[in-house]
């Protein structure tokens, strides 16, 4: 029986028998009626918001998953336990915009630290098969163990640990979910298995290491509020430059636009002929960031960001021709005109570096770059859909406070092509998560 369908009680016993430290009990426990009410809320919110759940999930399997979860509710649960149960819906949803998650990861971590707790001490790499490899110290600092495969954690096989977590991760494909798990590993490990003070790691070379837990934010949480970690321009040899765009959801758009203007000023001043634009870790945000901040300097012909859409009419967005609950297919006929008179317009060769964390609005950018020939897409074979859901509505489950995201839109790429289903770079090159420079060097060699 698949892990995500296993009895919740049996899973709890299994984790205890494996010698893994259980999560600390919460002062609040939710009754079975409260959790069932939140489960109904999830089902109703999706039905009222999503234009076509079959876009990513099998409706019959989803209904079976709802029934399976309800059947497991036999005793009060802590919020972490509720997450472990409800999050088994995430792989069934198979869309990173449709997900049940823990809110305020950074805030929860700081509360843990204030109480004397700590997290798994390493950033890791996880592949779709569940293999776990150390990448860095927690927070992103260099580690002498980087590249070391982990066979067991506190007596449990590492692949089994990864399998339990993958069964609760959201995302379009197994490879996407593995990449997301790698990024969030320290936080999700805590939520699934608790927060031991010491981790016993068995490595692939047969060593057993005892490592203290670390009271530091994981790199993905620490970087969220740091502009310089999200955005950077690095001048490279041979009239090349690397422009890193880590998000399109920065809270201050004017700060972003100022950075982009300064970057393209430097690009012009240094005579850059080859521009690498790195969105490998860009999970999306607002399309106007890349329309106003990037394509202003690159686009040389009119373009549109999508060709069509399917949408659900939700409360607050009705009109005489669009009643509440209607599902509407439409065409996007608004074209963005290129800023041909822009003094800083870049006329060299552009390469968009994409990867397993490229998502949402960053996928829409990749579609535009590819469909209109504004640059070549480069990187590993895609793990996310080119047809993206969007317009995500954020809900809070009324009893447990868990977060639920549900999209109300589905977009077709500008060319309207339905294949390939997943983002496919023009130039497929390996991209090592242990050496981010490797892909950059490979593109420069091609260029």
BAVO-216688 format. One record per residue (C-alpha): residue number from 1; x, y, z. Coordinates in Angstrom, 3 decimals, m for minus. Layout:
N
+-----+----------+----------+----------+
: num :       c1 :       c2 :       c3 :
+-----+----------+----------+----------+
: NUM :        X :        Y :        Z :
...
+-----+----------+----------+----------+
***
This chain:
447
+-----+----------+----------+----------+
: num :       c1 :       c2 :       c3 :
+-----+----------+----------+----------+
:   1 :    0.000 :    0.000 :    0.000 :
:   2 :    1.432 :    3.469 :   m0.886 :
:   3 :    2.794 :    5.438 :    2.033 :
:   4 :    0.243 :    8.216 :    1.716 :
:   5 :   m2.621 :    5.725 :    2.046 :
:   6 :   m1.245 :    3.991 :    5.141 :
:   7 :   m3.285 :    4.188 :    8.327 :
:   8 :   m2.356 :    7.330 :   10.249 :
:   9 :   m2.306 :    5.389 :   13.506 :
:  10 :   m0.065 :    2.726 :   11.985 :
:  11 :    2.264 :    5.409 :   10.666 :
:  12 :    2.561 :    6.978 :   14.129 :
:  13 :    3.455 :    3.615 :   15.623 :
:  14 :    5.929 :    2.959 :   12.838 :
:  15 :    7.790 :    6.200 :   13.489 :
:  16 :    7.968 :    5.498 :   17.209 :
:  17 :    9.284 :    1.980 :   16.660 :
:  18 :   12.012 :    3.315 :   14.361 :
:  19 :   13.559 :    5.246 :   17.224 :
:  20 :   12.894 :    8.678 :   15.721 :
:  21 :   12.226 :   11.383 :   18.300 :
:  22 :    8.552 :   12.278 :   18.176 :
:  23 :    7.392 :   15.852 :   17.795 :
:  24 :    6.831 :   17.704 :   21.034 :
:  25 :    3.158 :   17.593 :   22.040 :
:  26 :    1.189 :   20.739 :   21.409 :
:  27 :   m1.006 :   22.348 :   24.048 :
:  28 :   m3.840 :   22.407 :   21.510 :
:  29 :   m5.465 :   19.289 :   20.155 :
:  30 :   m8.224 :   19.287 :   17.588 :
:  31 :  m11.209 :   17.008 :   17.805 :
:  32 :  m12.118 :   14.625 :   15.029 :
:  33 :  m15.160 :   16.810 :   14.283 :
:  34 :  m12.936 :   19.882 :   13.910 :
:  35 :  m10.554 :   18.118 :   11.534 :
:  36 :  m13.460 :   16.683 :    9.514 :
:  37 :  m14.856 :   20.218 :    9.253 :
:  38 :  m11.505 :   21.447 :    7.902 :
:  39 :  m11.447 :   18.559 :    5.438 :
:  40 :  m14.916 :   19.561 :    4.199 :
:  41 :  m13.698 :   23.161 :    3.971 :
:  42 :  m10.848 :   22.039 :    1.689 :
:  43 :  m13.221 :   20.154 :   m0.587 :
:  44 :  m15.715 :   23.037 :   m0.720 :
:  45 :  m13.040 :   25.708 :   m1.301 :
:  46 :  m11.623 :   23.774 :   m4.242 :
:  47 :  m15.075 :   23.212 :   m5.717 :
:  48 :  m15.915 :   26.910 :   m5.400 :
:  49 :  m12.581 :   28.247 :   m6.686 :
:  50 :  m10.810 :   25.904 :   m9.103 :
:  51 :  m11.949 :   26.077 :  m12.759 :
:  52 :  m10.923 :   22.480 :  m13.505 :
:  53 :   m9.396 :   20.268 :  m10.784 :
:  54 :   m8.925 :   17.590 :  m13.449 :
:  55 :   m6.234 :   19.837 :  m14.930 :
:  56 :   m3.761 :   18.280 :  m12.499 :
:  57 :   m5.521 :   15.634 :  m10.418 :
:  58 :   m7.640 :   12.555 :  m11.008 :
:  59 :  m11.032 :   13.476 :   m9.465 :
:  60 :  m11.770 :    9.859 :   m8.544 :
:  61 :   m8.433 :    9.498 :   m6.763 :
:  62 :   m8.999 :   12.801 :   m4.992 :
:  63 :  m12.383 :   11.681 :   m3.702 :
:  64 :  m10.837 :    8.410 :   m2.538 :
:  65 :   m8.124 :   10.390 :   m0.708 :
:  66 :  m10.768 :   12.484 :    1.084 :
:  67 :  m12.539 :    9.321 :    2.221 :
:  68 :   m9.280 :    7.706 :    3.295 :
:  69 :   m8.354 :   10.693 :    5.471 :
:  70 :  m11.797 :   10.884 :    7.058 :
:  71 :  m11.640 :    7.179 :    7.929 :
:  72 :   m8.387 :    7.714 :    9.829 :
:  73 :   m9.821 :   10.318 :   12.196 :
:  74 :  m10.297 :    8.449 :   15.457 :
:  75 :   m8.712 :   10.653 :   18.148 :
:  76 :   m7.784 :   14.299 :   18.797 :
:  77 :   m4.675 :   15.505 :   16.944 :
:  78 :   m2.128 :   18.284 :   17.336 :
:  79 :   m1.748 :   20.733 :   14.473 :
:  80 :    1.449 :   19.037 :   13.310 :
:  81 :   m0.401 :   15.710 :   13.269 :
:  82 :   m3.254 :   17.281 :   11.310 :
:  83 :   m0.747 :   18.599 :    8.765 :
:  84 :    0.832 :   15.145 :    8.441 :
:  85 :   m2.578 :   13.735 :    7.617 :
:  86 :   m4.090 :   16.458 :    5.411 :
:  87 :   m0.845 :   17.110 :    3.513 :
:  88 :   m1.092 :   13.621 :    2.013 :
:  89 :   m3.511 :   15.331 :   m0.393 :
:  90 :   m0.678 :   17.391 :   m1.885 :
:  91 :    0.795 :   14.744 :   m4.230 :
:  92 :   m2.755 :   13.882 :   m5.309 :
:  93 :   m3.386 :   17.537 :   m6.187 :
:  94 :   m0.164 :   17.467 :   m8.294 :
:  95 :   m0.034 :   21.250 :   m8.668 :
:  96 :    2.189 :   23.530 :   m6.594 :
:  97 :   m0.522 :   26.209 :   m6.580 :
:  98 :   m3.002 :   23.760 :   m5.037 :
:  99 :   m1.588 :   22.845 :   m1.662 :
: 100 :   m2.024 :   22.474 :    2.081 :
: 101 :    0.938 :   23.932 :    3.931 :
: 102 :    2.134 :   25.116 :    7.318 :
: 103 :    1.865 :   28.919 :    7.596 :
: 104 :    4.695 :   31.236 :    8.694 :
: 105 :    7.612 :   28.841 :    8.563 :
: 106 :   10.085 :   31.480 :    9.730 :
: 107 :    7.895 :   32.460 :   12.662 :
: 108 :    7.438 :   28.847 :   13.723 :
: 109 :   11.199 :   28.264 :   13.555 :
: 110 :   11.924 :   31.303 :   15.721 :
: 111 :    9.385 :   30.113 :   18.288 :
: 112 :   11.129 :   26.740 :   18.293 :
: 113 :   14.523 :   28.416 :   18.804 :
: 114 :   13.180 :   30.656 :   21.586 :
: 115 :   12.070 :   27.528 :   23.410 :
: 116 :   15.507 :   25.946 :   23.149 :
: 117 :   14.741 :   23.764 :   20.132 :
: 118 :   16.700 :   23.416 :   16.902 :
: 119 :   16.540 :   21.877 :   13.418 :
: 120 :   18.272 :   19.275 :   11.258 :
: 121 :   21.750 :   20.807 :   10.860 :
: 122 :   22.247 :   20.522 :    7.084 :
: 123 :   20.794 :   21.683 :    3.797 :
: 124 :   20.341 :   18.651 :    1.563 :
: 125 :   19.699 :   17.426 :   m1.956 :
: 126 :   16.877 :   14.927 :   m2.487 :
: 127 :   16.171 :   13.109 :   m5.741 :
: 128 :   12.826 :   11.689 :   m6.855 :
: 129 :   13.868 :    8.252 :   m5.599 :
: 130 :   14.425 :    9.594 :   m2.102 :
: 131 :   18.243 :    9.570 :   m2.004 :
: 132 :   19.518 :   12.219 :    0.440 :
: 133 :   22.850 :   14.045 :    0.066 :
: 134 :   24.315 :   16.784 :    2.259 :
: 135 :   24.687 :   20.066 :    0.373 :
: 136 :   25.665 :   22.662 :    2.981 :
: 137 :   25.429 :   23.665 :    6.621 :
: 138 :   21.958 :   24.728 :    7.746 :
: 139 :   21.506 :   28.259 :    6.439 :
: 140 :   23.721 :   27.696 :    3.404 :
: 141 :   27.259 :   27.887 :    4.783 :
: 142 :   29.926 :   25.643 :    3.299 :
: 143 :   30.204 :   22.159 :    4.797 :
: 144 :   33.088 :   19.711 :    4.639 :
: 145 :   30.414 :   17.004 :    4.259 :
: 146 :   28.996 :   18.501 :    1.035 :
: 147 :   28.335 :   15.708 :   m1.444 :
: 148 :   28.132 :   13.026 :    1.239 :
: 149 :   25.219 :   10.611 :    0.820 :
: 150 :   23.211 :    9.899 :    3.982 :
: 151 :   22.039 :    6.316 :    4.468 :
: 152 :   20.210 :    6.687 :    7.780 :
: 153 :   18.994 :    9.399 :   10.166 :
: 154 :   18.463 :    8.491 :   13.804 :
: 155 :   18.192 :    4.848 :   12.898 :
: 156 :   15.695 :    5.243 :   10.062 :
: 157 :   16.829 :    4.677 :    6.455 :
: 158 :   17.162 :    8.070 :    4.808 :
: 159 :   15.144 :    6.977 :    1.779 :
: 160 :   12.307 :    5.998 :    4.083 :
: 161 :   12.480 :    9.397 :    5.788 :
: 162 :   12.391 :   11.067 :    2.381 :
: 163 :    9.496 :    8.879 :    1.234 :
: 164 :    7.367 :    9.915 :    4.224 :
: 165 :    8.072 :   13.582 :    3.479 :
: 166 :    7.599 :   13.277 :   m0.283 :
: 167 :    4.165 :   11.801 :    0.431 :
: 168 :    3.255 :   15.205 :    1.893 :
: 169 :    4.972 :   17.617 :   m0.520 :
: 170 :    3.147 :   19.650 :   m3.142 :
: 171 :    4.112 :   20.199 :   m6.762 :
: 172 :    3.467 :   19.250 :  m10.365 :
: 173 :    5.685 :   16.174 :  m10.639 :
: 174 :    7.670 :   13.807 :   m8.393 :
: 175 :   10.885 :   15.559 :   m9.454 :
: 176 :    9.409 :   18.952 :   m8.552 :
: 177 :    8.309 :   17.641 :   m5.153 :
: 178 :   11.774 :   16.218 :   m4.502 :
: 179 :   13.353 :   19.590 :   m5.251 :
: 180 :   10.874 :   21.353 :   m2.997 :
: 181 :   11.562 :   18.822 :   m0.232 :
: 182 :   15.288 :   19.427 :   m0.543 :
: 183 :   14.764 :   23.162 :   m0.101 :
: 184 :   12.430 :   22.762 :    2.905 :
: 185 :   13.969 :   19.623 :    4.413 :
: 186 :   14.950 :   20.998 :    7.884 :
: 187 :   11.488 :   22.502 :    8.445 :
: 188 :    9.506 :   19.546 :    7.095 :
: 189 :   11.652 :   17.035 :    8.966 :
: 190 :   10.753 :   18.856 :   12.183 :
: 191 :    7.043 :   18.869 :   11.348 :
: 192 :    7.060 :   15.160 :   10.523 :
: 193 :    9.502 :   13.669 :   13.004 :
: 194 :   10.040 :   16.262 :   15.707 :
: 195 :   13.107 :   18.181 :   16.840 :
: 196 :   15.771 :   15.985 :   18.460 :
: 197 :   18.738 :   17.809 :   19.962 :
: 198 :   21.250 :   15.444 :   18.318 :
: 199 :   21.143 :   13.709 :   14.943 :
: 200 :   22.887 :   10.418 :   14.356 :
: 201 :   23.748 :   10.143 :   10.672 :
: 202 :   25.030 :    7.041 :    8.935 :
: 203 :   26.895 :    8.015 :    5.775 :
: 204 :   27.455 :    6.072 :    2.581 :
: 205 :   31.093 :    5.377 :    3.501 :
: 206 :   29.999 :    3.603 :    6.685 :
: 207 :   30.689 :    6.363 :    9.187 :
: 208 :   28.301 :    7.223 :   12.008 :
: 209 :   28.228 :   10.913 :   12.907 :
: 210 :   26.558 :   12.512 :   15.904 :
: 211 :   25.766 :   16.118 :   15.059 :
: 212 :   24.000 :   18.674 :   17.228 :
: 213 :   20.830 :   20.254 :   15.909 :
: 214 :   21.222 :   23.875 :   14.772 :
: 215 :   19.164 :   26.914 :   15.769 :
: 216 :   19.418 :   28.692 :   12.399 :
: 217 :   16.835 :   29.436 :    9.761 :
: 218 :   16.979 :   27.225 :    6.662 :
: 219 :   18.475 :   29.037 :    3.683 :
: 220 :   15.155 :   29.378 :    1.843 :
: 221 :   13.589 :   31.165 :    4.828 :
: 222 :   16.625 :   33.283 :    5.660 :
: 223 :   16.880 :   34.573 :    2.075 :
: 224 :   13.254 :   35.672 :    1.792 :
: 225 :   13.821 :   39.087 :    3.341 :
: 226 :   17.311 :   39.771 :    1.928 :
: 227 :   17.344 :   41.717 :   m1.333 :
: 228 :   20.976 :   40.894 :   m2.114 :
: 229 :   20.247 :   37.176 :   m1.786 :
: 230 :   17.407 :   37.419 :   m4.273 :
: 231 :   18.897 :   39.759 :   m6.869 :
: 232 :   22.440 :   40.203 :   m8.154 :
: 233 :   24.429 :   41.136 :  m11.258 :
: 234 :   27.862 :   39.577 :  m11.700 :
: 235 :   30.107 :   40.621 :  m14.554 :
: 236 :   31.923 :   37.678 :  m16.153 :
: 237 :   34.893 :   37.330 :  m18.512 :
: 238 :   34.528 :   37.623 :  m22.278 :
: 239 :   31.861 :   40.356 :  m22.186 :
: 240 :   29.341 :   38.202 :  m20.331 :
: 241 :   27.190 :   38.803 :  m17.246 :
: 242 :   25.030 :   36.763 :  m14.871 :
: 243 :   21.798 :   38.415 :  m13.731 :
: 244 :   20.162 :   36.516 :  m10.844 :
: 245 :   16.436 :   37.052 :  m10.304 :
: 246 :   15.382 :   34.993 :   m7.300 :
: 247 :   11.747 :   36.059 :   m7.095 :
: 248 :    9.075 :   38.156 :   m8.778 :
: 249 :    7.271 :   38.617 :   m5.467 :
: 250 :    9.543 :   41.191 :   m3.826 :
: 251 :    7.395 :   43.559 :   m1.699 :
: 252 :    8.968 :   46.751 :   m3.099 :
: 253 :    8.598 :   46.810 :   m6.869 :
: 254 :   10.305 :   50.194 :   m7.205 :
: 255 :   13.401 :   48.833 :   m5.474 :
: 256 :   13.424 :   45.968 :   m7.956 :
: 257 :   12.970 :   48.282 :  m10.946 :
: 258 :   15.786 :   50.528 :   m9.715 :
: 259 :   18.072 :   47.498 :   m9.415 :
: 260 :   17.185 :   46.405 :  m12.951 :
: 261 :   17.880 :   49.863 :  m14.378 :
: 262 :   21.236 :   49.961 :  m12.572 :
: 263 :   22.033 :   46.454 :  m13.820 :
: 264 :   21.351 :   47.260 :  m17.459 :
: 265 :   23.328 :   50.469 :  m17.089 :
: 266 :   26.325 :   48.396 :  m15.962 :
: 267 :   25.649 :   45.896 :  m18.756 :
: 268 :   25.814 :   48.741 :  m21.291 :
: 269 :   28.894 :   50.351 :  m19.692 :
: 270 :   30.862 :   47.078 :  m19.706 :
: 271 :   29.929 :   46.149 :  m23.263 :
: 272 :   28.225 :   42.885 :  m22.275 :
: 273 :   27.378 :   40.723 :  m25.285 :
: 274 :   26.173 :   37.554 :  m23.538 :
: 275 :   23.596 :   37.814 :  m20.756 :
: 276 :   22.712 :   34.859 :  m18.544 :
: 277 :   19.463 :   35.388 :  m16.626 :
: 278 :   19.200 :   32.979 :  m13.702 :
: 279 :   15.666 :   32.071 :  m12.583 :
: 280 :   16.545 :   28.572 :  m11.370 :
: 281 :   15.322 :   29.418 :   m7.856 :
: 282 :   12.533 :   31.790 :   m8.879 :
: 283 :    9.181 :   30.467 :   m7.662 :
: 284 :    7.210 :   33.264 :   m9.308 :
: 285 :    5.252 :   36.292 :   m8.190 :
: 286 :    3.867 :   39.118 :  m10.320 :
: 287 :    4.210 :   39.140 :  m14.113 :
: 288 :    4.610 :   42.918 :  m14.224 :
: 289 :    8.012 :   42.516 :  m12.533 :
: 290 :    9.521 :   40.807 :  m15.558 :
: 291 :    7.420 :   42.727 :  m18.069 :
: 292 :    8.513 :   46.117 :  m16.709 :
: 293 :   11.863 :   45.139 :  m15.237 :
: 294 :   13.379 :   42.628 :  m17.682 :
: 295 :   11.627 :   42.446 :  m21.048 :
: 296 :   11.654 :   46.234 :  m21.238 :
: 297 :   15.380 :   45.846 :  m21.942 :
: 298 :   15.240 :   42.680 :  m24.055 :
: 299 :   12.013 :   42.389 :  m26.080 :
: 300 :   12.294 :   43.442 :  m29.707 :
: 301 :    8.773 :   42.607 :  m30.897 :
: 302 :    5.227 :   42.694 :  m29.496 :
: 303 :    4.400 :   39.799 :  m27.184 :
: 304 :    1.691 :   38.466 :  m24.934 :
: 305 :    2.231 :   36.546 :  m21.714 :
: 306 :   m0.360 :   33.853 :  m22.524 :
: 307 :   m2.762 :   33.004 :  m25.339 :
: 308 :   m5.826 :   31.974 :  m23.383 :
: 309 :   m7.242 :   31.059 :  m20.032 :
: 310 :   m9.887 :   29.115 :  m18.170 :
: 311 :  m11.244 :   30.793 :  m15.065 :
: 312 :  m13.738 :   30.246 :  m12.273 :
: 313 :  m15.863 :   33.249 :  m11.372 :
: 314 :  m15.559 :   33.674 :   m7.611 :
: 315 :  m17.155 :   36.032 :   m5.107 :
: 316 :  m16.087 :   39.622 :   m5.669 :
: 317 :  m15.302 :   39.044 :   m9.356 :
: 318 :  m18.765 :   38.644 :  m10.814 :
: 319 :  m20.226 :   40.767 :  m13.624 :
: 320 :  m23.485 :   40.720 :  m15.625 :
: 321 :  m21.989 :   38.259 :  m18.101 :
: 322 :  m19.984 :   36.298 :  m15.559 :
: 323 :  m22.171 :   34.927 :  m12.752 :
: 324 :  m20.784 :   33.387 :   m9.582 :
: 325 :  m19.498 :   29.861 :  m10.146 :
: 326 :  m19.294 :   30.085 :  m13.925 :
: 327 :  m16.304 :   28.524 :  m15.681 :
: 328 :  m15.217 :   30.673 :  m18.622 :
: 329 :  m12.717 :   30.070 :  m21.421 :
: 330 :  m11.206 :   33.208 :  m22.866 :
: 331 :   m8.539 :   34.557 :  m25.203 :
: 332 :   m5.800 :   36.981 :  m24.181 :
: 333 :   m5.565 :   39.544 :  m26.951 :
: 334 :   m3.608 :   42.196 :  m25.078 :
: 335 :   m0.106 :   42.517 :  m26.534 :
: 336 :    2.789 :   44.298 :  m24.862 :
: 337 :    4.688 :   46.610 :  m27.176 :
: 338 :    8.495 :   46.529 :  m27.020 :
: 339 :   10.353 :   49.556 :  m25.666 :
: 340 :   12.422 :   50.001 :  m28.824 :
: 341 :   13.443 :   53.513 :  m27.802 :
: 342 :   14.858 :   52.346 :  m24.452 :
: 343 :   18.449 :   53.611 :  m24.303 :
: 344 :   19.559 :   50.598 :  m22.255 :
: 345 :   17.951 :   47.977 :  m24.494 :
: 346 :   20.172 :   44.894 :  m24.662 :
: 347 :   20.887 :   43.596 :  m28.175 :
: 348 :   23.229 :   40.730 :  m27.381 :
: 349 :   22.511 :   37.048 :  m26.798 :
: 350 :   20.256 :   36.160 :  m23.858 :
: 351 :   20.076 :   32.815 :  m22.068 :
: 352 :   17.438 :   32.073 :  m19.432 :
: 353 :   18.719 :   29.543 :  m16.888 :
: 354 :   15.814 :   27.405 :  m15.671 :
: 355 :   15.700 :   24.574 :  m13.153 :
: 356 :   13.652 :   22.465 :  m10.806 :
: 357 :   12.617 :   25.450 :   m8.663 :
: 358 :   11.527 :   27.627 :  m11.603 :
: 359 :    7.770 :   28.047 :  m11.236 :
: 360 :    4.602 :   30.079 :  m11.657 :
: 361 :    5.312 :   33.528 :  m13.118 :
: 362 :    8.895 :   32.455 :  m13.860 :
: 363 :    7.459 :   29.701 :  m16.072 :
: 364 :    5.332 :   32.299 :  m17.870 :
: 365 :    8.499 :   34.335 :  m18.462 :
: 366 :   10.217 :   31.232 :  m19.843 :
: 367 :    7.269 :   30.623 :  m22.177 :
: 368 :    7.464 :   34.182 :  m23.481 :
: 369 :   11.237 :   34.045 :  m23.957 :
: 370 :   10.922 :   30.766 :  m25.858 :
: 371 :    7.816 :   31.502 :  m27.930 :
: 372 :    8.984 :   34.934 :  m29.101 :
: 373 :   12.678 :   34.168 :  m29.443 :
: 374 :   13.859 :   36.673 :  m26.844 :
: 375 :   16.445 :   34.194 :  m25.588 :
: 376 :   17.363 :   30.532 :  m25.271 :
: 377 :   16.174 :   28.459 :  m22.339 :
: 378 :   19.016 :   26.468 :  m20.793 :
: 379 :   19.148 :   23.887 :  m18.020 :
: 380 :   17.982 :   20.467 :  m16.974 :
: 381 :   14.822 :   19.002 :  m18.493 :
: 382 :   11.784 :   20.671 :  m16.978 :
: 383 :    9.845 :   19.376 :  m14.019 :
: 384 :    6.919 :   21.835 :  m14.064 :
: 385 :    4.046 :   22.354 :  m16.486 :
: 386 :    4.180 :   25.045 :  m19.141 :
: 387 :    0.408 :   25.450 :  m18.753 :
: 388 :    0.325 :   27.084 :  m15.360 :
: 389 :   m2.522 :   27.544 :  m12.926 :
: 390 :   m2.674 :   30.937 :  m11.263 :
: 391 :   m4.710 :   33.586 :   m9.515 :
: 392 :   m4.172 :   31.583 :   m6.347 :
: 393 :   m6.659 :   32.270 :   m3.551 :
: 394 :   m5.286 :   31.811 :   m0.053 :
: 395 :   m7.458 :   30.313 :    2.667 :
: 396 :   m6.944 :   29.530 :    6.355 :
: 397 :   m8.545 :   26.306 :    7.545 :
: 398 :  m11.104 :   27.526 :   10.109 :
: 399 :  m10.189 :   25.176 :   12.955 :
: 400 :   m6.533 :   24.194 :   12.629 :
: 401 :   m5.189 :   27.335 :   10.945 :
: 402 :   m3.338 :   25.434 :    8.230 :
: 403 :   m2.910 :   27.238 :    4.895 :
: 404 :   m4.717 :   26.230 :    1.706 :
: 405 :   m3.953 :   27.650 :   m1.727 :
: 406 :   m6.387 :   27.150 :   m4.611 :
: 407 :   m5.936 :   28.587 :   m8.134 :
: 408 :   m8.865 :   30.117 :   m9.987 :
: 409 :   m7.157 :   30.353 :  m13.398 :
: 410 :   m5.360 :   28.119 :  m15.895 :
: 411 :   m3.199 :   29.750 :  m18.581 :
: 412 :   m2.142 :   28.534 :  m22.032 :
: 413 :    1.323 :   29.510 :  m23.220 :
: 414 :    1.556 :   32.354 :  m25.786 :
: 415 :    1.910 :   30.001 :  m28.758 :
: 416 :   m1.164 :   28.035 :  m27.551 :
: 417 :    0.840 :   24.798 :  m27.985 :
: 418 :   m0.215 :   22.068 :  m25.550 :
: 419 :    2.967 :   20.025 :  m25.951 :
: 420 :    5.420 :   19.533 :  m24.468 :
: 421 :    3.535 :   19.300 :  m21.201 :
: 422 :    6.593 :   20.143 :  m19.094 :
: 423 :    8.983 :   23.041 :  m19.588 :
: 424 :   11.630 :   21.925 :  m22.062 :
: 425 :   14.799 :   23.993 :  m22.396 :
: 426 :   16.110 :   24.775 :  m25.877 :
: 427 :   19.515 :   23.593 :  m24.670 :
: 428 :   19.450 :   20.749 :  m22.147 :
: 429 :   22.477 :   20.757 :  m19.854 :
: 430 :   23.103 :   19.107 :  m16.482 :
: 431 :   22.720 :   21.370 :  m13.466 :
: 432 :   24.373 :   20.100 :  m10.294 :
: 433 :   22.676 :   21.272 :   m7.078 :
: 434 :   26.076 :   20.899 :   m5.421 :
: 435 :   27.792 :   23.296 :   m7.847 :
: 436 :   25.618 :   26.135 :   m9.108 :
: 437 :   28.480 :   27.518 :  m11.196 :
: 438 :   28.630 :   24.382 :  m13.353 :
: 439 :   25.691 :   25.371 :  m15.553 :
: 440 :   26.954 :   28.947 :  m15.856 :
: 441 :   30.332 :   27.713 :  m17.086 :
: 442 :   28.692 :   25.311 :  m19.534 :
: 443 :   26.554 :   28.073 :  m21.065 :
: 444 :   29.533 :   30.406 :  m21.374 :
: 445 :   31.441 :   27.675 :  m23.153 :
: 446 :   28.568 :   27.296 :  m25.636 :
: 447 :   28.186 :   31.041 :  m26.064 :
+-----+----------+----------+----------+
***
